[in-house]
């Protein structure tokens, strides 16, 4: 069986944002091609004597993803086009044109599982559904996780930053809003740490089934985790579901270009003194997000860094 390959033309500065958007739509295995020069660290990691000649960086990037003939291709592509148009409304992503071609059969959906094994984030052991938990020490929190086609295994630096911030600020009985909940990993950790209610929002309909299955795997069906599909930045129904001044803690592990318009929306949903935890911020975007958070009426109270990623925690005044 051959696979249909679809390639989006964008700009290099937006490639992470476009890739994250595709992930939120349930599209896995995105390939990125651009002309950005290799960093010193990347050069040191390449075990070759002569580096390949790279094309000149023209600021253009191409992101490719794959669909098989049994999927409702037109429906998926329409969702991609709509998401790209939403991105264009608040940032430059270039042309956003989509071209198509064919490639040979590969198990793009499941091959990644070969690299996802159980691991610790501090005292939390995250175990994929296809593995048995290893022996745990006292005080270890066990979290069974299968993202399915939704975003969020816990392996990425941005998710780990969020997890540590949640552990720092959550208190029993809090109400938590998780924007871009994906697999539900942050909301479920919130439940296990004592949150009385969690509302997760996501653009990707696949997130609803992923959250439901992960809640069942962790015996959290009655933990007060509710899920709604939609864009809280623009969707009035989702905004009404979140309400005003309703949450003690808001988490958003997205990207800087989304966090900027999200911050005032998040602030409206928070109680006075509530905590806003953001991640997915590249270090070069920190100042931009920091300004947006402060403009939304919040005070930065903590900054955490892991690799090139930054997490900000803020308190609503």
C-alpha positions in Angstrom: 0.0 0.0 0.0 1.3 3.5 -0.9 0.8 6.5 1.3 -0.2 10.0 0.3 2.3 12.6 1.3 1.2 16.2 1.9 3.7 19.0 2.2 3.0 22.4 3.7 5.1 25.4 2.6 5.7 27.7 5.5 8.5 29.9 7.0 11.3 28.6 9.2 10.3 30.8 12.2 6.8 29.2 12.1 7.8 25.6 11.5 7.5 24.6 15.2 4.1 26.2 15.5 2.8 24.5 12.3 4.2 21.1 13.5 2.5 21.5 16.9 -0.8 22.4 15.2 -0.6 19.3 13.1 0.1 17.3 16.2 -3.0 18.8 17.8 -5.0 17.6 14.8 -3.8 14.1 15.4 -1.2 14.0 12.6 2.0 12.2 13.6 5.4 11.8 11.9 5.9 15.3 10.6 9.1 15.8 8.5 10.7 19.2 8.4 13.0 20.4 5.6 14.6 23.9 5.8 17.8 25.6 5.0 18.7 26.7 8.5 22.5 26.2 9.1 23.5 23.5 11.6 24.4 24.8 15.1 27.8 24.1 16.6 26.2 21.5 18.9 24.6 19.7 16.0 27.8 19.7 14.0 29.6 18.1 17.0 26.9 15.3 17.1 27.3 14.3 13.5 29.7 11.4 13.1 31.0 12.3 9.7 34.3 13.9 8.6 32.7 16.2 6.0 29.4 17.8 6.5 26.9 17.7 3.6 26.5 20.9 1.6 23.4 22.6 2.8 21.1 24.8 0.7 21.1 28.5 1.3 18.7 29.5 4.0 15.9 31.4 2.3 13.6 31.4 5.3 11.3 28.8 3.7 10.4 25.5 5.4 8.5 22.5 4.2 6.6 20.2 6.6 5.4 16.8 5.3 2.9 14.4 6.7 1.3 11.1 5.5 -2.2 9.8 5.1 -3.3 6.4 3.8 -6.1 5.9 1.3 -8.5 4.5 3.9 -8.7 7.8 5.8 -11.1 10.6 5.0 -8.4 12.6 3.3 -10.5 15.5 2.2 -11.9 16.0 5.7 -8.5 15.9 7.3 -7.0 18.3 4.7 -9.9 20.7 5.3 -9.2 20.6 9.0 -5.5 21.3 8.2 -6.5 24.2 5.9 -8.8 25.7 8.5 -6.1 25.4 11.2 -3.5 27.1 8.9 -6.0 30.0 8.3 -6.4 30.4 12.0 -2.6 30.6 12.4 -2.5 33.2 9.6 -4.9 35.4 11.6 -2.3 36.1 14.3 1.2 35.2 12.9 3.1 34.9 9.6 3.3 31.3 8.5 4.2 32.0 4.8 2.0 30.8 2.0 0.6 27.7 3.8 0.2 26.0 0.4 -0.3 22.3 0.5 1.1 20.0 -2.3 0.8 16.2 -2.6 2.7 13.2 -3.7 2.9 9.4 -3.0 5.5 7.3 -1.0 6.0 3.7 0.0 4.1 1.9 2.8 5.4 2.5 6.4 3.7 2.2 9.8 4.0 5.9 10.6 1.3 5.7 13.3 3.0 3.0 15.4 6.7 3.0 14.6 7.3 5.8 17.1 6.3 3.4 19.9 9.6 1.6 19.5 11.2 4.7 21.1 8.7 5.4 23.9 9.5 3.5 27.0 8.7 4.1 30.7 10.6 6.9 32.3 10.7 9.1 35.4 9.9 12.8 35.8 11.3 13.2 39.3 9.1 10.8 41.4 6.5 10.2 38.7 6.8 7.0 36.6 5.2 7.3 33.3 4.5 4.0 31.6 3.1 3.4 28.1 0.2 1.1 27.9 2.2 -1.6 26.1 4.7 -2.0 29.0 4.6 -3.4 32.5 5.7 -1.0 35.2 9.2 -1.6 36.6 9.7 -1.9 40.3 8.9 1.4 42.0 10.4 3.0 45.1 8.2 4.4 48.0 6.3 7.5 47.2 6.4 7.0 43.4 3.4 8.2 41.5 2.5 5.8 38.7 0.9 7.2 35.5 -0.2 4.9 32.6 -0.1 6.8 29.4 -1.0 6.1 25.8 -1.3 9.3 23.7 -2.9 7.4 20.8 -3.0 10.0 18.1 -3.2 12.9 20.5 -0.3 15.0 21.7 1.6 14.4 24.9 3.7 11.5 26.2 5.5 13.4 28.8 8.9 12.9 27.2 9.3 16.4 25.8 11.1 19.0 27.8 8.1 21.3 27.7 5.8 18.8 29.3 8.3 17.9 32.0 8.7 21.6 32.8 4.9 21.9 33.2 4.8 18.8 35.4 7.3 20.2 37.8 5.5 23.6 37.9 2.2 21.8 38.7 3.8 19.9 41.5 5.2 23.2 42.9 1.9 25.2 42.9 -1.1 22.8 43.0 -3.0 22.3 46.2 -5.7 19.9 47.2 -9.2 21.0 46.1 -8.0 23.3 43.4 -9.9 23.7 40.1 -7.6 23.3 37.1 -8.0 24.3 33.4 -5.6 22.6 31.0 -5.6 24.3 27.6 -4.3 22.0 24.8 -4.7 19.0 27.0 -3.8 16.4 24.3 -3.5 13.0 26.0 -4.6 14.5 29.3 -1.3 13.9 31.0 -1.1 17.3 32.8 -4.7 17.1 33.9 -4.4 13.6 35.2 -1.3 14.5 37.2 -3.4 17.4 38.6 -6.1 14.9 39.6 -3.5 12.6 41.3 -2.1 15.6 43.2 -5.5 16.6 44.6 -7.3 18.8 42.0 -11.0 18.7 42.7 -12.0 19.4 39.1 -10.1 19.5 35.8 -11.4 21.0 32.5 -9.3 20.1 29.5 -9.7 21.8 26.1 -8.2 20.8 22.8 -8.6 21.5 19.1 -8.1 17.9 18.1 -11.2 15.6 18.4 -8.8 12.6 18.9 -7.9 14.1 22.3 -11.3 13.3 23.7 -10.9 9.5 23.2 -7.2 9.6 24.3 -8.2 11.4 27.6 -11.1 9.0 28.2 -8.9 5.9 27.7 -6.1 7.3 29.8 -8.5 8.1 32.6 -9.7 4.6 32.6 -6.2 3.2 32.6 -5.4 5.2 35.7 -8.7 4.6 37.5 -9.6 8.3 37.3 -13.0 8.1 35.6 -14.6 9.6 38.7 -11.8 12.1 39.4 -13.7 15.1 38.0 -11.8 15.4 34.6 -14.1 16.9 31.9 -13.1 17.4 28.3 -14.3 19.9 25.7 -13.2 20.2 22.0 -12.6 23.7 20.6 -10.4 26.7 20.5 -10.7 28.6 23.8 -9.1 31.7 22.2 -11.9 32.1 19.6 -14.7 29.7 20.5 -17.4 31.4 22.6 -18.9 28.1 23.7 -15.6 26.9 25.1 -15.1 30.3 26.8 -18.5 30.0 28.4 -17.7 26.5 29.5 -14.5 27.8 31.2 -16.4 30.7 32.7 -14.9 33.8 34.4 -12.9 33.7 37.6 -13.5 29.9 37.9 -10.0 28.3 38.1 -7.2 28.3 40.7 -4.7 26.9 38.2 -4.4 27.2 34.4 -1.8 25.2 32.4 -0.9 25.7 28.8 1.8 23.7 27.2 1.6 25.1 23.7 3.9 27.5 21.8 4.8 31.1 22.3 2.8 32.4 19.3 -0.4 30.8 20.8 0.4 31.7 24.4 0.4 35.4 23.4 -3.3 35.6 22.4 -4.2 32.9 25.0 -2.9 34.8 28.0 -5.7 37.4 28.4 -8.3 34.6 27.8 -6.7 32.5 30.5 -6.6 35.4 32.9 -10.4 35.9 32.5 -10.9 32.3 33.5 -8.8 32.6 36.6 -9.6 33.5 40.2 -7.7 36.4 41.7 -4.4 34.9 43.0 -4.7 32.0 40.6 -1.6 30.5 39.0 -1.0 30.4 35.2 1.6 27.9 34.1 2.9 28.2 30.5 5.4 26.1 28.6 6.4 25.4 25.0 8.3 28.7 24.9 11.6 28.7 23.0 14.1 30.8 24.9 14.2 33.4 22.0 10.4 33.9 22.5 10.5 34.3 26.3 10.4 38.1 26.4 7.4 38.2 24.0 5.4 35.8 26.2 6.5 37.4 29.4 5.2 40.7 28.1 1.8 39.2 27.1 1.4 37.6 30.5 2.1 40.8 32.3 -0.2 42.8 30.0 -3.0 40.3 30.9 -2.7 41.4 34.5 -0.4 38.7 35.9 2.9 38.8 37.8 5.7 36.4 36.8 6.6 34.4 39.9 8.8 31.6 38.6 10.9 30.9 35.5 12.1 27.3 34.7 14.4 26.3 31.9 15.2 22.9 30.3 17.4 22.9 27.2 16.2 25.6 24.9 12.7 25.6 26.4 11.2 28.0 29.0 8.3 27.7 31.4 6.8 30.7 33.1 4.5 30.6 36.2 2.5 33.7 36.9 0.0 34.8 39.6 -3.1 36.8 38.7 -3.2 40.1 40.5 
